[in-house]
Amino acid sequence: MTEFKYLTGQEHSKTNIVYEFPKAEGDPYYPVPRPASQEIYKQDKALVDARPGSYFVGRLATYKYYNMDQCVDQAFSVYKQIAIKA
């Protein structure tokens, strides 16, 4: 369960709550750690590194599982890096 306003520091009288229910069937929405995935990540990262102003953030971009609080923290960290350059 994730309540986003607490992750982002928002102050509001209303809120959104998201529930995630893992299951064995269906499309995988989380990256599966395996050597082939790491090779794809390395190729994708090289493409992004060759394009200034492009950034990889989140589970599918980095081929790693993160909890939602870690995803939000990663997004804020990258934003801060972008804002410093601007």
N, CA, C and O atoms as a Maestro MAE file, in Angstrom:
{
 s_m_m2io_version
 :::
 2.0.0
}

f_m_ct {
 s_m_title
 :::
 protein
 m_atom[344] {
  # First column is atom index #
  i_m_mmod_type
  r_m_x_coord
  r_m_y_coord
  r_m_z_coord
  i_m_residue_number
  s_m_chain_name
  s_m_pdb_residue_name
  s_m_pdb_atom_name
  i_m_atomic_number
  :::
  1 25 0.836 -1.164 0.000 1 A "MET " " N  " 7
  2 3 0.000 0.000 0.000 1 A "MET " " CA " 6
  3 2 0.891 1.240 0.000 1 A "MET " " C  " 6
  4 15 1.869 1.314 0.744 1 A "MET " " O  " 8
  5 25 0.544 2.205 -0.836 2 A "THR " " N  " 7
  6 3 1.320 3.436 -0.928 2 A "THR " " CA " 6
  7 2 0.380 4.637 -0.844 2 A "THR " " C  " 6
  8 15 -0.633 4.688 -1.543 2 A "THR " " O  " 8
  9 25 0.713 5.587 0.000 3 A "GLU " " N  " 7
  10 3 -0.011 6.852 0.063 3 A "GLU " " CA " 6
  11 2 0.968 7.929 -0.381 3 A "GLU " " C  " 6
  12 15 1.846 8.340 0.378 3 A "GLU " " O  " 8
  13 25 0.806 8.378 -1.618 4 A "PHE " " N  " 7
  14 3 1.816 9.184 -2.285 4 A "PHE " " CA " 6
  15 2 2.094 10.529 -1.633 4 A "PHE " " C  " 6
  16 15 3.224 11.013 -1.701 4 A "PHE " " O  " 8
  17 25 1.111 11.143 -1.009 5 A "LYS " " N  " 7
  18 3 1.377 12.473 -0.445 5 A "LYS " " CA " 6
  19 2 2.438 12.417 0.648 5 A "LYS " " C  " 6
  20 15 3.132 13.405 0.887 5 A "LYS " " O  " 8
  21 25 2.569 11.276 1.310 6 A "TYR " " N  " 7
  22 3 3.601 11.155 2.340 6 A "TYR " " CA " 6
  23 2 4.977 10.903 1.719 6 A "TYR " " C  " 6
  24 15 5.999 11.271 2.299 6 A "TYR " " O  " 8
  25 25 5.002 10.283 0.556 7 A "LEU " " N  " 7
  26 3 6.278 10.081 -0.139 7 A "LEU " " CA " 6
  27 2 6.839 11.396 -0.671 7 A "LEU " " C  " 6
  28 15 8.049 11.623 -0.663 7 A "LEU " " O  " 8
  29 25 5.933 12.256 -1.131 8 A "THR " " N  " 7
  30 3 6.370 13.474 -1.805 8 A "THR " " CA " 6
  31 2 6.358 14.701 -0.903 8 A "THR " " C  " 6
  32 15 6.817 15.770 -1.307 8 A "THR " " O  " 8
  33 25 5.834 14.559 0.329 9 A "GLY " " N  " 7
  34 3 5.804 15.688 1.250 9 A "GLY " " CA " 6
  35 2 4.671 16.661 1.004 9 A "GLY " " C  " 6
  36 15 4.693 17.779 1.517 9 A "GLY " " O  " 8
  37 25 3.672 16.248 0.218 10 A "GLN " " N  " 7
  38 3 2.538 17.130 -0.054 10 A "GLN " " CA " 6
  39 2 1.658 17.269 1.187 10 A "GLN " " C  " 6
  40 15 1.547 16.348 1.996 10 A "GLN " " O  " 8
  41 25 1.047 18.421 1.313 11 A "GLU " " N  " 7
  42 3 0.087 18.641 2.388 11 A "GLU " " CA " 6
  43 2 -1.257 18.939 1.760 11 A "GLU " " C  " 6
  44 15 -1.419 19.931 1.050 11 A "GLU " " O  " 8
  45 25 -2.221 18.069 2.028 12 A "HIS " " N  " 7
  46 3 -3.544 18.214 1.435 12 A "HIS " " CA " 6
  47 2 -4.540 17.466 2.299 12 A "HIS " " C  " 6
  48 15 -4.188 16.471 2.933 12 A "HIS " " O  " 8
  49 25 -5.780 17.933 2.333 13 A "SER " " N  " 7
  50 3 -6.792 17.276 3.154 13 A "SER " " CA " 6
  51 2 -7.276 15.960 2.565 13 A "SER " " C  " 6
  52 15 -7.850 15.137 3.279 13 A "SER " " O  " 8
  53 25 -7.056 15.752 1.283 14 A "LYS " " N  " 7
  54 3 -7.466 14.508 0.616 14 A "LYS " " CA " 6
  55 2 -6.223 13.708 0.258 14 A "LYS " " C  " 6
  56 15 -5.101 14.196 0.389 14 A "LYS " " O  " 8
  57 25 -6.432 12.473 -0.195 15 A "THR " " N  " 7
  58 3 -5.281 11.625 -0.482 15 A "THR " " CA " 6
  59 2 -5.626 10.570 -1.531 15 A "THR " " C  " 6
  60 15 -6.793 10.361 -1.863 15 A "THR " " O  " 8
  61 25 -4.606 9.922 -2.037 16 A "ASN " " N  " 7
  62 3 -4.734 8.757 -2.912 16 A "ASN " " CA " 6
  63 2 -3.970 7.621 -2.274 16 A "ASN " " C  " 6
  64 15 -2.851 7.801 -1.794 16 A "ASN " " O  " 8
  65 25 -4.572 6.463 -2.272 17 A "ILE " " N  " 7
  66 3 -3.903 5.275 -1.751 17 A "ILE " " CA " 6
  67 2 -3.921 4.227 -2.855 17 A "ILE " " C  " 6
  68 15 -4.953 4.000 -3.487 17 A "ILE " " O  " 8
  69 25 -2.784 3.595 -3.085 18 A "VAL " " N  " 7
  70 3 -2.666 2.555 -4.107 18 A "VAL " " CA " 6
  71 2 -2.273 1.260 -3.430 18 A "VAL " " C  " 6
  72 15 -1.382 1.228 -2.581 18 A "VAL " " O  " 8
  73 25 -2.953 0.189 -3.821 19 A "TYR " " N  " 7
  74 3 -2.632 -1.141 -3.326 19 A "TYR " " CA " 6
  75 2 -2.045 -1.955 -4.472 19 A "TYR " " C  " 6
  76 15 -2.560 -1.906 -5.589 19 A "TYR " " O  " 8
  77 25 -0.992 -2.692 -4.214 20 A "GLU " " N  " 7
  78 3 -0.405 -3.595 -5.201 20 A "GLU " " CA " 6
  79 2 -0.595 -5.017 -4.693 20 A "GLU " " C  " 6
  80 15 -0.343 -5.313 -3.525 20 A "GLU " " O  " 8
  81 25 -1.041 -5.890 -5.589 21 A "PHE " " N  " 7
  82 3 -1.253 -7.283 -5.233 21 A "PHE " " CA " 6
  83 2 -0.433 -8.165 -6.171 21 A "PHE " " C  " 6
  84 15 -0.826 -8.362 -7.320 21 A "PHE " " O  " 8
  85 25 0.683 -8.692 -5.712 22 A "PRO " " N  " 7
  86 3 1.503 -9.542 -6.578 22 A "PRO " " CA " 6
  87 2 0.778 -10.841 -6.909 22 A "PRO " " C  " 6
  88 15 -0.001 -11.353 -6.105 22 A "PRO " " O  " 8
  89 25 1.045 -11.365 -8.100 23 A "LYS " " N  " 7
  90 3 0.473 -12.647 -8.487 23 A "LYS " " CA " 6
  91 2 1.408 -13.341 -9.458 23 A "LYS " " C  " 6
  92 15 2.241 -12.698 -10.097 23 A "LYS " " O  " 8
  93 25 1.272 -14.623 -9.564 24 A "ALA " " N  " 7
  94 3 2.164 -15.425 -10.401 24 A "ALA " " CA " 6
  95 2 1.765 -15.396 -11.872 24 A "ALA " " C  " 6
  96 15 2.614 -15.620 -12.735 24 A "ALA " " O  " 8
  97 25 0.499 -15.126 -12.182 25 A "GLU " " N  " 7
  98 3 0.035 -15.154 -13.571 25 A "GLU " " CA " 6
  99 2 0.045 -13.748 -14.176 25 A "GLU " " C  " 6
  100 15 0.145 -12.750 -13.462 25 A "GLU " " O  " 8
  101 25 -0.061 -13.693 -15.496 26 A "GLY " " N  " 7
  102 3 -0.172 -12.410 -16.171 26 A "GLY " " CA " 6
  103 2 1.168 -11.858 -16.608 26 A "GLY " " C  " 6
  104 15 2.201 -12.516 -16.492 26 A "GLY " " O  " 8
  105 25 1.130 -10.634 -17.113 27 A "ASP " " N  " 7
  106 3 2.336 -9.977 -17.600 27 A "ASP " " CA " 6
  107 2 3.216 -9.541 -16.422 27 A "ASP " " C  " 6
  108 15 2.705 -9.014 -15.434 27 A "ASP " " O  " 8
  109 25 4.526 -9.757 -16.520 28 A "PRO " " N  " 7
  110 3 5.411 -9.298 -15.444 28 A "PRO " " CA " 6
  111 2 5.603 -7.781 -15.537 28 A "PRO " " C  " 6
  112 15 5.989 -7.263 -16.584 28 A "PRO " " O  " 8
  113 25 5.338 -7.090 -14.457 29 A "TYR " " N  " 7
  114 3 5.503 -5.641 -14.438 29 A "TYR " " CA " 6
  115 2 6.756 -5.220 -13.696 29 A "TYR " " C  " 6
  116 15 7.070 -4.032 -13.620 29 A "TYR " " O  " 8
  117 25 7.463 -6.180 -13.156 30 A "TYR " " N  " 7
  118 3 8.696 -5.888 -12.454 30 A "TYR " " CA " 6
  119 2 9.834 -6.568 -13.191 30 A "TYR " " C  " 6
  120 15 9.651 -7.662 -13.726 30 A "TYR " " O  " 8
  121 25 10.993 -5.951 -13.231 31 A "PRO " " N  " 7
  122 3 12.126 -6.569 -13.907 31 A "PRO " " CA " 6
  123 2 12.567 -7.847 -13.188 31 A "PRO " " C  " 6
  124 15 12.556 -7.929 -11.960 31 A "PRO " " O  " 8
  125 25 12.947 -8.818 -13.977 32 A "VAL " " N  " 7
  126 3 13.434 -10.085 -13.432 32 A "VAL " " CA " 6
  127 2 14.956 -10.050 -13.507 32 A "VAL " " C  " 6
  128 15 15.517 -9.949 -14.597 32 A "VAL " " O  " 8
  129 25 15.636 -10.134 -12.351 33 A "PRO " " N  " 7
  130 3 17.106 -10.073 -12.389 33 A "PRO " " CA " 6
  131 2 17.712 -11.332 -13.004 33 A "PRO " " C  " 6
  132 15 17.627 -12.419 -12.434 33 A "PRO " " O  " 8
  133 25 18.311 -11.169 -14.152 34 A "ARG " " N  " 7
  134 3 19.004 -12.273 -14.818 34 A "ARG " " CA " 6
  135 2 20.053 -11.670 -15.748 34 A "ARG " " C  " 6
  136 15 19.954 -10.499 -16.115 34 A "ARG " " O  " 8
  137 25 21.037 -12.444 -16.125 35 A "PRO " " N  " 7
  138 3 22.126 -11.896 -16.953 35 A "PRO " " CA " 6
  139 2 21.650 -11.217 -18.236 35 A "PRO " " C  " 6
  140 15 22.192 -10.181 -18.623 35 A "PRO " " O  " 8
  141 25 20.649 -11.785 -18.896 36 A "ALA " " N  " 7
  142 3 20.160 -11.185 -20.146 36 A "ALA " " CA " 6
  143 2 19.604 -9.779 -19.893 36 A "ALA " " C  " 6
  144 15 19.795 -8.877 -20.709 36 A "ALA " " O  " 8
  145 25 18.924 -9.599 -18.773 37 A "SER " " N  " 7
  146 3 18.377 -8.281 -18.438 37 A "SER " " CA " 6
  147 2 19.492 -7.275 -18.216 37 A "SER " " C  " 6
  148 15 19.377 -6.123 -18.633 37 A "SER " " O  " 8
  149 25 20.560 -7.690 -17.570 38 A "GLN " " N  " 7
  150 3 21.680 -6.786 -17.320 38 A "GLN " " CA " 6
  151 2 22.357 -6.362 -18.618 38 A "GLN " " C  " 6
  152 15 22.804 -5.222 -18.745 38 A "GLN " " O  " 8
  153 25 22.433 -7.268 -19.570 39 A "GLU " " N  " 7
  154 3 23.021 -6.922 -20.870 39 A "GLU " " CA " 6
  155 2 22.145 -5.903 -21.597 39 A "GLU " " C  " 6
  156 15 22.660 -4.957 -22.193 39 A "GLU " " O  " 8
  157 25 20.836 -6.091 -21.551 40 A "ILE " " N  " 7
  158 3 19.918 -5.130 -22.175 40 A "ILE " " CA " 6
  159 2 20.050 -3.773 -21.491 40 A "ILE " " C  " 6
  160 15 20.084 -2.734 -22.151 40 A "ILE " " O  " 8
  161 25 20.125 -3.794 -20.158 41 A "TYR " " N  " 7
  162 3 20.289 -2.544 -19.415 41 A "TYR " " CA " 6
  163 2 21.559 -1.818 -19.849 41 A "TYR " " C  " 6
  164 15 21.531 -0.609 -20.080 41 A "TYR " " O  " 8
  165 25 22.659 -2.533 -19.959 42 A "LYS " " N  " 7
  166 3 23.923 -1.908 -20.356 42 A "LYS " " CA " 6
  167 2 23.809 -1.259 -21.737 42 A "LYS " " C  " 6
  168 15 24.313 -0.156 -21.953 42 A "LYS " " O  " 8
  169 25 23.149 -1.943 -22.663 43 A "GLN " " N  " 7
  170 3 22.962 -1.385 -24.006 43 A "GLN " " CA " 6
  171 2 22.087 -0.129 -23.958 43 A "GLN " " C  " 6
  172 15 22.411 0.889 -24.571 43 A "GLN " " O  " 8
  173 25 20.972 -0.214 -23.221 44 A "ASP " " N  " 7
  174 3 20.071 0.933 -23.103 44 A "ASP " " CA " 6
  175 2 20.760 2.105 -22.411 44 A "ASP " " C  " 6
  176 15 20.595 3.254 -22.820 44 A "ASP " " O  " 8
  177 25 21.522 1.821 -21.376 45 A "LYS " " N  " 7
  178 3 22.227 2.875 -20.631 45 A "LYS " " CA " 6
  179 2 23.230 3.584 -21.535 45 A "LYS " " C  " 6
  180 15 23.371 4.805 -21.466 45 A "LYS " " O  " 8
  181 25 23.922 2.834 -22.376 46 A "ALA " " N  " 7
  182 3 24.874 3.441 -23.309 46 A "ALA " " CA " 6
  183 2 24.160 4.393 -24.267 46 A "ALA " " C  " 6
  184 15 24.683 5.460 -24.589 46 A "ALA " " O  " 8
  185 25 22.974 4.011 -24.721 47 A "LEU " " N  " 7
  186 3 22.204 4.889 -25.608 47 A "LEU " " CA " 6
  187 2 21.790 6.175 -24.882 47 A "LEU " " C  " 6
  188 15 21.880 7.267 -25.442 47 A "LEU " " O  " 8
  189 25 21.341 6.034 -23.644 48 A "VAL " " N  " 7
  190 3 20.921 7.205 -22.870 48 A "VAL " " CA " 6
  191 2 22.113 8.096 -22.561 48 A "VAL " " C  " 6
  192 15 22.015 9.319 -22.661 48 A "VAL " " O  " 8
  193 25 23.230 7.501 -22.189 49 A "ASP " " N  " 7
  194 3 24.425 8.289 -21.883 49 A "ASP " " CA " 6
  195 2 24.914 9.074 -23.097 49 A "ASP " " C  " 6
  196 15 25.542 10.122 -22.947 49 A "ASP " " O  " 8
  197 25 24.633 8.577 -24.288 50 A "ALA " " N  " 7
  198 3 25.049 9.256 -25.512 50 A "ALA " " CA " 6
  199 2 24.127 10.425 -25.867 50 A "ALA " " C  " 6
  200 15 24.428 11.204 -26.771 50 A "ALA " " O  " 8
  201 25 23.014 10.543 -25.159 51 A "ARG " " N  " 7
  202 3 22.047 11.619 -25.429 51 A "ARG " " CA " 6
  203 2 21.946 12.540 -24.221 51 A "ARG " " C  " 6
  204 15 21.204 12.227 -23.290 51 A "ARG " " O  " 8
  205 25 22.646 13.642 -24.196 52 A "PRO " " N  " 7
  206 3 22.543 14.565 -23.067 52 A "PRO " " CA " 6
  207 2 21.084 14.983 -22.851 52 A "PRO " " C  " 6
  208 15 20.340 15.219 -23.802 52 A "PRO " " O  " 8
  209 25 20.701 15.066 -21.585 53 A "GLY " " N  " 7
  210 3 19.334 15.461 -21.263 53 A "GLY " " CA " 6
  211 2 18.376 14.291 -21.157 53 A "GLY " " C  " 6
  212 15 17.182 14.494 -20.934 53 A "GLY " " O  " 8
  213 25 18.872 13.070 -21.313 54 A "SER " " N  " 7
  214 3 18.044 11.875 -21.154 54 A "SER " " CA " 6
  215 2 18.418 11.192 -19.844 54 A "SER " " C  " 6
  216 15 19.589 11.147 -19.465 54 A "SER " " O  " 8
  217 25 17.411 10.664 -19.162 55 A "TYR " " N  " 7
  218 3 17.650 10.063 -17.850 55 A "TYR " " CA " 6
  219 2 16.853 8.778 -17.710 55 A "TYR " " C  " 6
  220 15 15.744 8.669 -18.234 55 A "TYR " " O  " 8
  221 25 17.411 7.814 -17.011 56 A "PHE " " N  " 7
  222 3 16.743 6.561 -16.672 56 A "PHE " " CA " 6
  223 2 16.320 6.637 -15.216 56 A "PHE " " C  " 6
  224 15 17.152 6.879 -14.341 56 A "PHE " " O  " 8
  225 25 15.042 6.435 -14.945 57 A "VAL " " N  " 7
  226 3 14.546 6.470 -13.575 57 A "VAL " " CA " 6
  227 2 13.489 5.379 -13.404 57 A "VAL " " C  " 6
  228 15 12.616 5.209 -14.255 57 A "VAL " " O  " 8
  229 25 13.577 4.654 -12.308 58 A "GLY " " N  " 7
  230 3 12.532 3.695 -11.974 58 A "GLY " " CA " 6
  231 2 12.890 2.255 -12.259 58 A "GLY " " C  " 6
  232 15 13.985 1.935 -12.722 58 A "GLY " " O  " 8
  233 25 11.927 1.398 -11.965 59 A "ARG " " N  " 7
  234 3 12.124 -0.044 -12.044 59 A "ARG " " CA " 6
  235 2 12.481 -0.529 -13.442 59 A "ARG " " C  " 6
  236 15 13.501 -1.187 -13.645 59 A "ARG " " O  " 8
  237 25 11.637 -0.199 -14.387 60 A "LEU " " N  " 7
  238 3 11.847 -0.736 -15.730 60 A "LEU " " CA " 6
  239 2 13.018 -0.068 -16.439 60 A "LEU " " C  " 6
  240 15 13.646 -0.680 -17.303 60 A "LEU " " O  " 8
  241 25 13.315 1.162 -16.090 61 A "ALA " " N  " 7
  242 3 14.437 1.852 -16.717 61 A "ALA " " CA " 6
  243 2 15.775 1.281 -16.273 61 A "ALA " " C  " 6
  244 15 16.714 1.198 -17.064 61 A "ALA " " O  " 8
  245 25 15.859 0.886 -15.009 62 A "THR " " N  " 7
  246 3 17.132 0.414 -14.470 62 A "THR " " CA " 6
  247 2 17.200 -1.106 -14.315 62 A "THR " " C  " 6
  248 15 18.208 -1.641 -13.853 62 A "THR " " O  " 8
  249 25 16.133 -1.795 -14.700 63 A "TYR " " N  " 7
  250 3 16.081 -3.257 -14.613 63 A "TYR " " CA " 6
  251 2 16.348 -3.756 -13.194 63 A "TYR " " C  " 6
  252 15 17.017 -4.770 -12.994 63 A "TYR " " O  " 8
  253 25 15.809 -3.022 -12.205 64 A "LYS " " N  " 7
  254 3 15.945 -3.413 -10.801 64 A "LYS " " CA " 6
  255 2 14.606 -3.224 -10.118 64 A "LYS " " C  " 6
  256 15 13.819 -2.360 -10.504 64 A "LYS " " O  " 8
  257 25 14.348 -4.033 -9.105 65 A "TYR " " N  " 7
  258 3 13.132 -3.843 -8.327 65 A "TYR " " CA " 6
  259 2 13.394 -2.795 -7.248 65 A "TYR " " C  " 6
  260 15 14.394 -2.859 -6.533 65 A "TYR " " O  " 8
  261 25 12.488 -1.841 -7.143 66 A "TYR " " N  " 7
  262 3 12.530 -0.844 -6.083 66 A "TYR " " CA " 6
  263 2 11.151 -0.782 -5.444 66 A "TYR " " C  " 6
  264 15 10.144 -0.970 -6.127 66 A "TYR " " O  " 8
  265 25 11.092 -0.524 -4.154 67 A "ASN " " N  " 7
  266 3 9.830 -0.185 -3.518 67 A "ASN " " CA " 6
  267 2 9.426 1.205 -3.999 67 A "ASN " " C  " 6
  268 15 10.269 1.957 -4.487 67 A "ASN " " O  " 8
  269 25 8.153 1.553 -3.869 68 A "MET " " N  " 7
  270 3 7.684 2.841 -4.375 68 A "MET " " CA " 6
  271 2 8.400 4.017 -3.727 68 A "MET " " C  " 6
  272 15 8.689 5.003 -4.404 68 A "MET " " O  " 8
  273 25 8.693 3.937 -2.429 69 A "ASP " " N  " 7
  274 3 9.396 5.050 -1.799 69 A "ASP " " CA " 6
  275 2 10.779 5.229 -2.410 69 A "ASP " " C  " 6
  276 15 11.265 6.353 -2.526 69 A "ASP " " O  " 8
  277 25 11.414 4.128 -2.801 70 A "GLN " " N  " 7
  278 3 12.718 4.212 -3.448 70 A "GLN " " CA " 6
  279 2 12.594 4.807 -4.847 70 A "GLN " " C  " 6
  280 15 13.463 5.571 -5.269 70 A "GLN " " O  " 8
  281 25 11.525 4.468 -5.575 71 A "CYS " " N  " 7
  282 3 11.303 5.042 -6.910 71 A "CYS " " CA " 6
  283 2 11.116 6.549 -6.830 71 A "CYS " " C  " 6
  284 15 11.697 7.297 -7.617 71 A "CYS " " O  " 8
  285 25 10.301 6.993 -5.873 72 A "VAL " " N  " 7
  286 3 10.060 8.426 -5.717 72 A "VAL " " CA " 6
  287 2 11.349 9.133 -5.316 72 A "VAL " " C  " 6
  288 15 11.661 10.205 -5.836 72 A "VAL " " O  " 8
  289 25 12.094 8.537 -4.396 73 A "ASP " " N  " 7
  290 3 13.366 9.134 -3.975 73 A "ASP " " CA " 6
  291 2 14.333 9.235 -5.151 73 A "ASP " " C  " 6
  292 15 15.011 10.250 -5.314 73 A "ASP " " O  " 8
  293 25 14.396 8.193 -5.965 74 A "GLN " " N  " 7
  294 3 15.266 8.215 -7.137 74 A "GLN " " CA " 6
  295 2 14.840 9.330 -8.102 74 A "GLN " " C  " 6
  296 15 15.690 10.035 -8.645 74 A "GLN " " O  " 8
  297 25 13.536 9.487 -8.316 75 A "ALA " " N  " 7
  298 3 13.041 10.529 -9.214 75 A "ALA " " CA " 6
  299 2 13.397 11.913 -8.683 75 A "ALA " " C  " 6
  300 15 13.817 12.780 -9.449 75 A "ALA " " O  " 8
  301 25 13.231 12.128 -7.374 76 A "PHE " " N  " 7
  302 3 13.597 13.418 -6.790 76 A "PHE " " CA " 6
  303 2 15.094 13.683 -6.902 76 A "PHE " " C  " 6
  304 15 15.506 14.811 -7.172 76 A "PHE " " O  " 8
  305 25 15.901 12.661 -6.699 77 A "SER " " N  " 7
  306 3 17.357 12.825 -6.797 77 A "SER " " CA " 6
  307 2 17.766 13.217 -8.217 77 A "SER " " C  " 6
  308 15 18.600 14.102 -8.408 77 A "SER " " O  " 8
  309 25 17.179 12.556 -9.202 78 A "VAL " " N  " 7
  310 3 17.504 12.882 -10.589 78 A "VAL " " CA " 6
  311 2 17.013 14.291 -10.918 78 A "VAL " " C  " 6
  312 15 17.700 15.045 -11.607 78 A "VAL " " O  " 8
  313 25 15.827 14.644 -10.427 79 A "TYR " " N  " 7
  314 3 15.327 15.991 -10.654 79 A "TYR " " CA " 6
  315 2 16.290 17.041 -10.091 79 A "TYR " " C  " 6
  316 15 16.571 18.048 -10.742 79 A "TYR " " O  " 8
  317 25 16.788 16.800 -8.885 80 A "LYS " " N  " 7
  318 3 17.737 17.738 -8.275 80 A "LYS " " CA " 6
  319 2 18.995 17.884 -9.130 80 A "LYS " " C  " 6
  320 15 19.524 18.985 -9.280 80 A "LYS " " O  " 8
  321 25 19.474 16.764 -9.692 81 A "GLN " " N  " 7
  322 3 20.640 16.823 -10.575 81 A "GLN " " CA " 6
  323 2 20.337 17.656 -11.813 81 A "GLN " " C  " 6
  324 15 21.175 18.435 -12.267 81 A "GLN " " O  " 8
  325 25 19.127 17.487 -12.360 82 A "ILE " " N  " 7
  326 3 18.733 18.243 -13.552 82 A "ILE " " CA " 6
  327 2 18.606 19.725 -13.208 82 A "ILE " " C  " 6
  328 15 19.058 20.583 -13.967 82 A "ILE " " O  " 8
  329 25 17.993 20.023 -12.067 83 A "ALA " " N  " 7
  330 3 17.765 21.423 -11.672 83 A "ALA " " CA " 6
  331 2 19.084 22.150 -11.426 83 A "ALA " " C  " 6
  332 15 19.199 23.339 -11.723 83 A "ALA " " O  " 8
  333 25 20.070 21.456 -10.891 84 A "ILE " " N  " 7
  334 3 21.379 22.072 -10.626 84 A "ILE " " CA " 6
  335 2 22.047 22.464 -11.946 84 A "ILE " " C  " 6
  336 15 22.704 23.501 -12.029 84 A "ILE " " O  " 8
  337 25 21.876 21.634 -12.971 85 A "LYS " " N  " 7
  338 3 22.491 21.905 -14.277 85 A "LYS " " CA " 6
  339 2 21.826 23.056 -14.999 85 A "LYS " " C  " 6
  340 15 22.442 23.720 -15.833 85 A "LYS " " O  " 8
  341 25 20.555 23.290 -14.672 86 A "ALA " " N  " 7
  342 3 19.772 24.318 -15.411 86 A "ALA " " CA " 6
  343 2 20.166 25.718 -15.043 86 A "ALA " " C  " 6
  344 15 19.605 26.677 -15.573 86 A "ALA " " O  " 8
  :::
 }
 m_bond[343] {
  # First column is bond index #
  i_m_from
  i_m_to
  i_m_order
  :::
  1 1 2 1
  2 2 3 1
  3 3 4 2
  4 3 5 1
  5 5 6 1
  6 6 7 1
  7 7 8 2
  8 7 9 1
  9 9 10 1
  10 10 11 1
  11 11 12 2
  12 11 13 1
  13 13 14 1
  14 14 15 1
  15 15 16 2
  16 15 17 1
  17 17 18 1
  18 18 19 1
  19 19 20 2
  20 19 21 1
  21 21 22 1
  22 22 23 1
  23 23 24 2
  24 23 25 1
  25 25 26 1
  26 26 27 1
  27 27 28 2
  28 27 29 1
  29 29 30 1
  30 30 31 1
  31 31 32 2
  32 31 33 1
  33 33 34 1
  34 34 35 1
  35 35 36 2
  36 35 37 1
  37 37 38 1
  38 38 39 1
  39 39 40 2
  40 39 41 1
  41 41 42 1
  42 42 43 1
  43 43 44 2
  44 43 45 1
  45 45 46 1
  46 46 47 1
  47 47 48 2
  48 47 49 1
  49 49 50 1
  50 50 51 1
  51 51 52 2
  52 51 53 1
  53 53 54 1
  54 54 55 1
  55 55 56 2
  56 55 57 1
  57 57 58 1
  58 58 59 1
  59 59 60 2
  60 59 61 1
  61 61 62 1
  62 62 63 1
  63 63 64 2
  64 63 65 1
  65 65 66 1
  66 66 67 1
  67 67 68 2
  68 67 69 1
  69 69 70 1
  70 70 71 1
  71 71 72 2
  72 71 73 1
  73 73 74 1
  74 74 75 1
  75 75 76 2
  76 75 77 1
  77 77 78 1
  78 78 79 1
  79 79 80 2
  80 79 81 1
  81 81 82 1
  82 82 83 1
  83 83 84 2
  84 83 85 1
  85 85 86 1
  86 86 87 1
  87 87 88 2
  88 87 89 1
  89 89 90 1
  90 90 91 1
  91 91 92 2
  92 91 93 1
  93 93 94 1
  94 94 95 1
  95 95 96 2
  96 95 97 1
  97 97 98 1
  98 98 99 1
  99 99 100 2
  100 99 101 1
  101 101 102 1
  102 102 103 1
  103 103 104 2
  104 103 105 1
  105 105 106 1
  106 106 107 1
  107 107 108 2
  108 107 109 1
  109 109 110 1
  110 110 111 1
  111 111 112 2
  112 111 113 1
  113 113 114 1
  114 114 115 1
  115 115 116 2
  116 115 117 1
  117 117 118 1
  118 118 119 1
  119 119 120 2
  120 119 121 1
  121 121 122 1
  122 122 123 1
  123 123 124 2
  124 123 125 1
  125 125 126 1
  126 126 127 1
  127 127 128 2
  128 127 129 1
  129 129 130 1
  130 130 131 1
  131 131 132 2
  132 131 133 1
  133 133 134 1
  134 134 135 1
  135 135 136 2
  136 135 137 1
  137 137 138 1
  138 138 139 1
  139 139 140 2
  140 139 141 1
  141 141 142 1
  142 142 143 1
  143 143 144 2
  144 143 145 1
  145 145 146 1
  146 146 147 1
  147 147 148 2
  148 147 149 1
  149 149 150 1
  150 150 151 1
  151 151 152 2
  152 151 153 1
  153 153 154 1
  154 154 155 1
  155 155 156 2
  156 155 157 1
  157 157 158 1
  158 158 159 1
  159 159 160 2
  160 159 161 1
  161 161 162 1
  162 162 163 1
  163 163 164 2
  164 163 165 1
  165 165 166 1
  166 166 167 1
  167 167 168 2
  168 167 169 1
  169 169 170 1
  170 170 171 1
  171 171 172 2
  172 171 173 1
  173 173 174 1
  174 174 175 1
  175 175 176 2
  176 175 177 1
  177 177 178 1
  178 178 179 1
  179 179 180 2
  180 179 181 1
  181 181 182 1
  182 182 183 1
  183 183 184 2
  184 183 185 1
  185 185 186 1
  186 186 187 1
  187 187 188 2
  188 187 189 1
  189 189 190 1
  190 190 191 1
  191 191 192 2
  192 191 193 1
  193 193 194 1
  194 194 195 1
  195 195 196 2
  196 195 197 1
  197 197 198 1
  198 198 199 1
  199 199 200 2
  200 199 201 1
  201 201 202 1
  202 202 203 1
  203 203 204 2
  204 203 205 1
  205 205 206 1
  206 206 207 1
  207 207 208 2
  208 207 209 1
  209 209 210 1
  210 210 211 1
  211 211 212 2
  212 211 213 1
  213 213 214 1
  214 214 215 1
  215 215 216 2
  216 215 217 1
  217 217 218 1
  218 218 219 1
  219 219 220 2
  220 219 221 1
  221 221 222 1
  222 222 223 1
  223 223 224 2
  224 223 225 1
  225 225 226 1
  226 226 227 1
  227 227 228 2
  228 227 229 1
  229 229 230 1
  230 230 231 1
  231 231 232 2
  232 231 233 1
  233 233 234 1
  234 234 235 1
  235 235 236 2
  236 235 237 1
  237 237 238 1
  238 238 239 1
  239 239 240 2
  240 239 241 1
  241 241 242 1
  242 242 243 1
  243 243 244 2
  244 243 245 1
  245 245 246 1
  246 246 247 1
  247 247 248 2
  248 247 249 1
  249 249 250 1
  250 250 251 1
  251 251 252 2
  252 251 253 1
  253 253 254 1
  254 254 255 1
  255 255 256 2
  256 255 257 1
  257 257 258 1
  258 258 259 1
  259 259 260 2
  260 259 261 1
  261 261 262 1
  262 262 263 1
  263 263 264 2
  264 263 265 1
  265 265 266 1
  266 266 267 1
  267 267 268 2
  268 267 269 1
  269 269 270 1
  270 270 271 1
  271 271 272 2
  272 271 273 1
  273 273 274 1
  274 274 275 1
  275 275 276 2
  276 275 277 1
  277 277 278 1
  278 278 279 1
  279 279 280 2
  280 279 281 1
  281 281 282 1
  282 282 283 1
  283 283 284 2
  284 283 285 1
  285 285 286 1
  286 286 287 1
  287 287 288 2
  288 287 289 1
  289 289 290 1
  290 290 291 1
  291 291 292 2
  292 291 293 1
  293 293 294 1
  294 294 295 1
  295 295 296 2
  296 295 297 1
  297 297 298 1
  298 298 299 1
  299 299 300 2
  300 299 301 1
  301 301 302 1
  302 302 303 1
  303 303 304 2
  304 303 305 1
  305 305 306 1
  306 306 307 1
  307 307 308 2
  308 307 309 1
  309 309 310 1
  310 310 311 1
  311 311 312 2
  312 311 313 1
  313 313 314 1
  314 314 315 1
  315 315 316 2
  316 315 317 1
  317 317 318 1
  318 318 319 1
  319 319 320 2
  320 319 321 1
  321 321 322 1
  322 322 323 1
  323 323 324 2
  324 323 325 1
  325 325 326 1
  326 326 327 1
  327 327 328 2
  328 327 329 1
  329 329 330 1
  330 330 331 1
  331 331 332 2
  332 331 333 1
  333 333 334 1
  334 334 335 1
  335 335 336 2
  336 335 337 1
  337 337 338 1
  338 338 339 1
  339 339 340 2
  340 339 341 1
  341 341 342 1
  342 342 343 1
  343 343 344 2
  :::
 }
}
